[in-house]
Amino acid sequence: MSKVPTEPEFKPVDASRRVGIPKQFCDTLDWISGEGPIDVFLVMLEPGRYRMVPAREVAANPKLEALRRQIAEVAGGSQTAVDFEPGRSAVLVTTLIKTTLSLSTKREWRLLLPKIIASVLQIQPGDSEAVIVPDGPYLQVWSVDKYRSEYRSLSLDDILS
């Protein structure tokens, strides 16, 4: 049995907005297997931090399925030129967004970051990194700024109390 990884990895995001997923992370997740592609959703935990969840699990989770329906309703738009959805509705789509994991020719699993997510995370394709964090049966994708901010706010006293 392989050791469960605990250390996050900073990974480059290429010009096509793909980020490699460390092999040692994939080896511990039974849902990352086969030849791909694998449909996944990025679920926003908080701004700058997403959890990667297999699509089959989103469909089976009542809370995530309800969120998906709510996003679909908002996507229908306003009924008239003077009806406006709250500003929060405009960004709701970024809380649950479908994308794919696929195998590269080098047999590395790579996550396609949707353009909106790359923009929100302030990732410049070909010139930025994302932080991949093991999270039990999932993986998280963090912006570098969010990860560094959390790191700077961490203190041993807070952890031990």
C-alpha positions in Angstrom: 0.0 0.0 0.0 1.4 3.4 -0.9 1.9 6.1 1.6 -0.9 8.7 1.7 0.7 12.0 0.6 0.2 15.0 2.9 2.4 17.7 1.5 0.9 20.1 -1.1 2.7 20.6 -4.4 3.1 23.8 -6.4 2.6 22.8 -10.0 3.0 24.9 -13.2 -0.1 25.7 -15.3 0.7 25.3 -19.0 -0.4 27.6 -21.8 -3.5 25.4 -22.4 -4.5 25.9 -18.7 -3.6 22.3 -17.8 -2.0 21.4 -14.5 -0.3 18.1 -13.8 -1.5 16.1 -10.8 1.3 14.5 -8.9 1.4 10.7 -9.5 1.7 10.0 -5.7 -1.7 11.8 -5.2 -3.4 9.9 -8.1 -2.1 6.5 -6.8 -4.1 7.0 -3.6 -7.4 7.9 -5.3 -9.4 5.0 -6.8 -11.5 7.3 -8.9 -8.5 8.5 -10.9 -7.8 5.4 -13.1 -8.3 4.0 -16.5 -7.4 5.9 -19.7 -9.6 8.9 -19.2 -10.8 11.5 -19.6 -12.5 11.7 -16.3 -15.3 14.2 -15.7 -14.8 16.2 -12.5 -16.3 19.2 -10.8 -14.4 21.9 -9.1 -16.4 22.8 -5.9 -15.5 26.2 -4.4 -14.8 25.8 -0.7 -13.9 29.5 -0.4 -12.5 32.0 -2.8 -9.2 30.8 -4.1 -9.7 27.2 -3.0 -11.5 24.4 -4.8 -12.1 20.7 -4.2 -12.0 18.3 -7.2 -14.9 15.9 -7.0 -15.7 13.1 -9.5 -18.8 13.9 -11.5 -20.6 10.7 -10.4 -20.3 11.8 -6.8 -21.8 15.3 -7.6 -24.8 13.6 -9.1 -25.2 11.4 -6.0 -24.8 14.2 -3.5 -28.2 16.0 -2.8 -26.5 19.3 -1.7 -24.3 19.5 -4.8 -27.1 18.4 -7.1 -29.3 21.2 -5.5 -26.5 23.7 -6.2 -26.2 22.5 -9.8 -29.9 23.0 -10.3 -29.7 26.5 -8.7 -26.9 27.4 -11.1 -28.9 26.2 -14.0 -31.9 28.4 -12.9 -29.7 31.5 -12.7 -28.2 30.7 -16.1 -31.7 31.1 -17.5 -31.3 34.9 -17.0 -33.7 37.7 -16.3 -37.1 37.8 -17.8 -37.0 41.5 -18.8 -34.5 44.2 -19.5 -35.2 45.7 -16.0 -35.1 42.5 -14.0 -31.7 41.9 -12.4 -30.4 39.0 -10.5 -28.4 39.8 -7.3 -24.7 40.2 -7.9 -24.1 37.0 -6.0 -26.0 35.1 -8.8 -23.6 36.3 -11.4 -20.7 34.5 -9.6 -22.7 31.5 -8.6 -21.4 29.6 -11.6 -17.9 29.7 -10.2 -18.9 27.6 -7.2 -19.4 24.4 -9.1 -17.9 24.0 -12.5 -17.4 20.9 -14.6 -14.0 20.1 -16.2 -11.9 17.1 -17.0 -8.8 15.1 -16.0 -7.0 13.5 -18.9 -3.9 11.5 -19.4 -1.0 13.2 -21.2 1.2 11.4 -23.7 3.6 11.0 -20.7 0.9 9.2 -18.7 0.5 12.1 -16.3 -3.0 13.0 -15.2 -3.7 16.7 -16.0 -6.6 18.9 -14.9 -8.0 21.4 -17.3 -8.7 24.6 -15.4 -11.7 26.3 -16.9 -10.9 29.8 -18.2 -13.2 31.4 -15.5 -11.5 29.5 -12.7 -8.0 30.4 -14.0 -9.0 34.0 -14.1 -10.6 33.9 -10.6 -7.5 32.2 -9.2 -5.3 34.8 -11.0 -3.5 32.2 -13.0 -1.7 33.3 -16.1 -1.5 30.2 -18.3 2.1 29.3 -19.1 3.4 31.7 -16.4 1.8 30.7 -13.1 1.4 27.8 -10.7 -1.5 26.2 -8.8 -1.2 24.4 -5.5 -2.4 20.8 -5.4 -3.4 19.7 -1.9 -4.3 16.1 -0.9 -7.6 16.0 0.8 -8.6 12.5 1.8 -10.5 11.0 -1.1 -10.3 14.3 -3.0 -7.7 16.8 -4.2 -7.9 20.6 -3.7 -6.7 23.2 -6.1 -5.6 26.5 -4.5 -4.3 29.7 -5.9 -0.8 30.4 -4.8 -1.9 33.7 -3.2 -4.6 32.0 -1.1 -2.1 29.3 0.0 0.5 31.8 1.0 -2.1 33.9 2.9 -3.2 30.9 4.9 0.5 30.0 5.6 1.2 33.5 6.9 -1.8 33.5 9.2 -0.8 30.1 10.7 0.7 30.0 14.2 1.7 27.0 16.3 -0.1 28.4 19.3 -3.4 28.4 17.3 -2.8 24.9 16.2 -2.0 23.5 19.6 -4.8 25.4 21.5 
